[in-house]
Amino acid sequence: MKTREELKKEIRALLAEKNALMLAHNYQRDEVQDTADLTGDSLALSQSAAGSGAKVIVFCGVHFMAESAAILAPEKTVILPRMDAGCPMADMITAEELMEEKGKRPGVPVVAYVNTTAAVKAESDICCTSANAVRVVDSMDSEKVYMVPDRNLAHYISRSSGKKLEWWNGFCPTHERLKPEDVLKAKGENPDAVFVCHPECRPDVVLLADHVCSTSGMYRFAKEIKANTIIVGTEMGILWRLKKENPEKKFVLASEKLICPNMKLITLEDVLESLREMKNIVTVPEDIRVRAKRALDKMLKVPRQW
């Protein structure tokens, strides 16, 4: 059995040989993030993929993320090392279900979280990330806005936006598992700590937070905050980079339940095999890709919030 370092060395050699770029989402296994060329949130990685000179993109994340890379960079080969790495929240709404909801709300713009399939993006007016959702919603030329698929993100946005929001009843199972009692327990054990959480968390958890932001926002928050201990309310994979960039600080996961099994599927062995055999290629039908790209392009014109 090969060691982690041996696998990393083989992967890096293959990446160079095939003019490939390896991307890893913030929630991936530590060793996958450590091997990747770039780590970050899903959209930033897809943008990096599109802007790179690489011919092949190895996207270590979940299916909708690889789709986003394929939407923005159709001329590149996009590999998802594990095709069974899906996102339960993205799968909670289909394009057909969204079309039905649109029929109930004629003229109401649809804002789709990037955590959606390409087909759902194609039926939406604009996309948003957790980092720019408030700005995107407020940019809509309508008093009413319909958001899909995350009810928790939508609820969070409704507290800050002047728009009248309605939303689909989807959620992230991992963030949903974090309960107020988990946060209060962590705070009790770390009385001098600050608590930062993702807006995909439940509203009663968000109310306990000192700061609410995207994963990329958490990296900035950790560097800027004076507190020495930070309680983190998002998937555990984020701890690898937080600790690496802030070795003098203590990071406490708000709950041991904050583990996304889908984000932990991809191993270094999977990366090596898929790259060597050039398999598990993700593509998006052109008619869907063009319409989904239109929704993403509209979003990219809206400035980031955090």
Secondary structure, DSSP 8 states (H G I E B T S, - for coil): ---HHHHHHHHHHHHHHTTEEEEEETTS-HHHHHHSSEEE-HHHHHHHHHHS--SEEEEES-HHHHHHHHHH-TTSEEE-S-TT---TTGGG--HHHHHHHHHHSTT--EEEESSS-HHHHHTSSEEE-TTTHHHHHHTSSSSEEEEESBHHHHHHHHHH-SSEEEE--B--HHHHT--HHHHHHHHHH-TT-EEEE-TTS-HHHHTT-SEE--HHHHHHHHHH---SEEEEES-GGGHHHHHHH-TTSEEEES-TT---TTTT---HHHHHHHHHHT-SB----HHHHHHHHHHHHHHHTS----
